[in-house]
Amino acid sequence: MQTLSEAKVCDVLVVGLGPAGATAAYELSRAGISVIALEKDAHPRYKVCGGGLSARIDQILTSEFHSVVEQTIHGVQFTYQGKEPLIIDDDGPIAYMVMRDRFDHLLVQKARDAGTTIYENESVLDCETLVDGVEARTPRGCYRAKVVIGADGANSRVAQRLFTGRRVRRSPALESEVRTDRVSSYPGERRIVVDVGATNCGYAWVFPKKDRLSIGIGDFHGRPSSLKQLFHRFIVHDQALATLDIPPACGHPLPLYDHPDALSTQSLVCGRALLIGDAAHLVDPLFGEGIYYAIRSGQMAADAVLGIFSDQNRSLLDYDAAVRREIYPEFHVATRLAHIIYTFPWLCHRLSSRYQDVIHLYYDVFKGRETYQTFYAKAKGLVTASTKDLLRRAVRFS
Ligand SMILES: Cc1cc2nc3c(=O)[nH]c(=O)nc-3n(C[C@H](O)[C@H](O)[C@H](O)COP(=O)(O)OP(=O)(O)OC[C@H]3O[C@@H](n4cnc5c(N)ncnc54)[C@H](O)[C@@H]3O)c2cc1C
């Protein structure tokens, strides 16, 4: 039995070293805070993920991550149940494709170089609040810190133990990776495939990497039972994929941002504990993008923690306030868009060719030139103007 004196002590304990935890650990360590990070696996490790980064990641990450970018994406081939392909290319990068083993390893290495003490193959089993901090236990030992950051993903143990009233939805997603020498010809140079007809509420994707395709599907209404069949149907419907020998898909929950009422009442801070990334359900409800928000929330959490160490008037709740200010308003609009697109997927697919300027405007969200909020306002303007124009022409010819 371990005694209290054997507990390893630090200022901040980070649980989980995906993009969220690695970023928070890096930011805190480079500011001189003593950080211990615990990771249940050992990097580099495989992660079920499409590995698509929207290009605005350039605004929050320094450029060294480009060394692990496998493809730079300039356009999308939209399909509906494998048919009616519509290609819309942009004149610049809208996304980068990475393999998560290499990308996450790079971020973890940055944290290590900045001074984070990392223990791998060490899974946190339990967490407890103390008067002046938090204690976490693993099969190997005990850790005490003034603050704990839960960055342990969709099945967060920190959230289960320290945020007990938290009730949130998780949606199923599946993915398979197939090695192929045809990456550059399918779905086309620098393009991804997005199919909004593959499932009732969600989409299927094909993301090209250097020597393989990541093929996946997510259902945002949370019906896991039929997802394998839908994945199979997507492959069969797509003529190019149907000829490939695609390994069985692996599943992982996607902790999408939930309906505003459910989440906005629940804080991401509880005493000396904060949740970031997937543990905080910071996943875009429209397309399931989570890596950007994992990194951004890691930075925002580090900011709040640095605040309380340097100024006693500041509070960890500053982190919660920052998420409500910067991320939730975006997710509220994304929820509205998801509702429209996944209620009328075929209609939206059909209208995409008519409203290509709206799609280009959406690419500007990927690039960080627009936010969801500015996009929504401008897109409404474009659609209204175009409808008026249609009506005018109809009247002229009647
Ligand atoms: C099929 C699929 C496809 C996706 N595709 C994309 C995409 O293309 N683009 C995108 O932006 N997002 C995508 N996502 C979402 C993205 O994977 C997540 O949002 C992102 O990984 C969140 O990062 P994170 O650091 O919060 O959590 P994670 O990346 O899940 O990292 C959590 C870490 O914590 C560790 N851990 C867990 N429990 C413990 C414990 N008890 N003790 C210690 N360590 C622990 C885990 O081993 C892991 O390393 C996809 C998700 C799925 C399921």
Ligand as a Chemical Component Dictionary entry (heavy atoms), coordinates in Angstrom:
data_LIG
# 
_chem_comp.id                   LIG 
_chem_comp.type                 NON-POLYMER 
_chem_comp.pdbx_formal_charge   0 
_chem_comp.three_letter_code    LIG 
# 
loop_
_chem_comp_atom.comp_id 
_chem_comp_atom.atom_id 
_chem_comp_atom.alt_atom_id 
_chem_comp_atom.type_symbol 
_chem_comp_atom.charge 
_chem_comp_atom.model_Cartn_x 
_chem_comp_atom.model_Cartn_y 
_chem_comp_atom.model_Cartn_z 
_chem_comp_atom.pdbx_ordinal 
LIG C1  C1  C 0 -14.078 7.974  -36.208 1  
LIG C2  C2  C 0 -13.647 9.370  -35.792 2  
LIG C3  C3  C 0 -13.145 10.240 -36.736 3  
LIG C4  C4  C 0 -12.771 11.542 -36.361 4  
LIG N1  N1  N 0 -12.246 12.363 -37.307 5  
LIG C5  C5  C 0 -11.861 13.613 -36.972 6  
LIG C6  C6  C 0 -11.279 14.472 -37.926 7  
LIG O1  O1  O 0 -11.082 14.113 -39.073 8  
LIG N2  N2  N 0 -10.935 15.743 -37.531 9  
LIG C7  C7  C 0 -11.134 16.170 -36.263 10 
LIG O2  O2  O 0 -10.820 17.346 -35.967 11 
LIG N3  N3  N 0 -11.649 15.361 -35.331 12 
LIG C8  C8  C 0 -12.016 14.089 -35.639 13 
LIG N4  N4  N 0 -12.503 13.255 -34.673 14 
LIG C9  C9  C 0 -12.587 13.746 -33.299 15 
LIG C10 C10 C 0 -11.174 13.727 -32.667 16 
LIG O3  O3  O 0 -10.635 12.433 -32.766 17 
LIG C11 C11 C 0 -11.239 14.151 -31.201 18 
LIG O4  O4  O 0 -12.075 15.265 -31.063 19 
LIG C12 C12 C 0 -9.846  14.475 -30.653 20 
LIG O5  O5  O 0 -9.061  13.323 -30.627 21 
LIG C13 C13 C 0 -9.950  15.053 -29.238 22 
LIG O6  O6  O 0 -8.678  15.175 -28.661 23 
LIG P1  P1  P 0 -8.481  14.987 -27.077 24 
LIG O7  O7  O 0 -7.072  15.260 -26.798 25 
LIG O8  O8  O 0 -9.538  15.725 -26.363 26 
LIG O9  O9  O 0 -8.839  13.447 -26.814 27 
LIG P2  P2  P 0 -8.096  12.140 -27.356 28 
LIG O10 O10 O 0 -7.427  12.399 -28.633 29 
LIG O11 O11 O 0 -9.111  11.057 -27.292 30 
LIG O12 O12 O 0 -6.963  11.880 -26.287 31 
LIG C14 C14 C 0 -7.274  11.429 -24.994 32 
LIG C15 C15 C 0 -6.043  10.716 -24.455 33 
LIG O13 O13 O 0 -6.311  10.344 -23.089 34 
LIG C16 C16 C 0 -5.833  9.028  -22.875 35 
LIG N5  N5  N 0 -6.618  8.474  -21.759 36 
LIG C17 C17 C 0 -7.913  8.076  -21.784 37 
LIG N6  N6  N 0 -8.297  7.659  -20.556 38 
LIG C18 C18 C 0 -7.217  7.799  -19.753 39 
LIG C19 C19 C 0 -6.987  7.548  -18.362 40 
LIG N7  N7  N 0 -7.965  7.054  -17.557 41 
LIG N8  N8  N 0 -5.756  7.795  -17.845 42 
LIG C20 C20 C 0 -4.769  8.306  -18.647 43 
LIG N9  N9  N 0 -4.931  8.557  -19.972 44 
LIG C21 C21 C 0 -6.147  8.327  -20.517 45 
LIG C22 C22 C 0 -6.052  8.318  -24.198 46 
LIG O14 O14 O 0 -5.214  7.203  -24.342 47 
LIG C23 C23 C 0 -5.726  9.436  -25.194 48 
LIG O15 O15 O 0 -4.375  9.433  -25.575 49 
LIG C24 C24 C 0 -12.890 11.962 -35.016 50 
LIG C25 C25 C 0 -13.383 11.076 -34.059 51 
LIG C26 C26 C 0 -13.769 9.782  -34.433 52 
LIG C27 C27 C 0 -14.293 8.847  -33.388 53 
# 
loop_
_chem_comp_bond.comp_id 
_chem_comp_bond.atom_id_1 
_chem_comp_bond.atom_id_2 
_chem_comp_bond.value_order 
_chem_comp_bond.pdbx_ordinal 
LIG C1  C2  SING 1  
LIG C2  C3  SING 2  
LIG C2  C26 DOUB 3  
LIG C3  C4  DOUB 4  
LIG C4  N1  SING 5  
LIG C4  C24 SING 6  
LIG N1  C5  DOUB 7  
LIG C5  C6  SING 8  
LIG C5  C8  SING 9  
LIG C6  O1  DOUB 10 
LIG C6  N2  SING 11 
LIG N2  C7  SING 12 
LIG C7  O2  DOUB 13 
LIG C7  N3  SING 14 
LIG N3  C8  DOUB 15 
LIG C8  N4  SING 16 
LIG N4  C9  SING 17 
LIG N4  C24 SING 18 
LIG C9  C10 SING 19 
LIG C10 O3  SING 20 
LIG C10 C11 SING 21 
LIG C11 O4  SING 22 
LIG C11 C12 SING 23 
LIG C12 O5  SING 24 
LIG C12 C13 SING 25 
LIG C13 O6  SING 26 
LIG O6  P1  SING 27 
LIG P1  O7  DOUB 28 
LIG P1  O8  SING 29 
LIG P1  O9  SING 30 
LIG O9  P2  SING 31 
LIG P2  O10 DOUB 32 
LIG P2  O11 SING 33 
LIG P2  O12 SING 34 
LIG O12 C14 SING 35 
LIG C14 C15 SING 36 
LIG C15 O13 SING 37 
LIG C15 C23 SING 38 
LIG O13 C16 SING 39 
LIG C16 N5  SING 40 
LIG C16 C22 SING 41 
LIG N5  C17 SING 42 
LIG N5  C21 SING 43 
LIG C17 N6  DOUB 44 
LIG N6  C18 SING 45 
LIG C18 C19 SING 46 
LIG C18 C21 DOUB 47 
LIG C19 N7  SING 48 
LIG C19 N8  DOUB 49 
LIG N8  C20 SING 50 
LIG C20 N9  DOUB 51 
LIG N9  C21 SING 52 
LIG C22 O14 SING 53 
LIG C22 C23 SING 54 
LIG C23 O15 SING 55 
LIG C24 C25 DOUB 56 
LIG C25 C26 SING 57 
LIG C26 C27 SING 58 
# 
